[in-house]
Amino acid sequence: MQPALQETSICFDVQRSMAKPFSEPSTVTHEDGEIVIRGPDGVEFSLTPAAALATAGRLESEAMDALLEHGSTIVVTNEPK
């Protein structure tokens, strides 16, 4: 017998996000074995640790490519929790 599927709803204004990118970084925490990402405008979702690590690598790679493509430089700081 398969476990019951849990329905999840994500409300996100796609047109708003595609019109202008967010300039503030998301916060990331871990809760009950999941990685929780909270962003601007109430964006919130969670990933497994493995999915979070894969996503983090992809985000870093794409962000570096975008910066290099536009000749941009950026200073990144890790703020304490």
Beta strands, then each sheet from edge to edge (+ up, - down):
strand 1: 27-31
strand 2: 34-38
strand 3: 44-47
sheet 1: 1+ 2- 3+
end
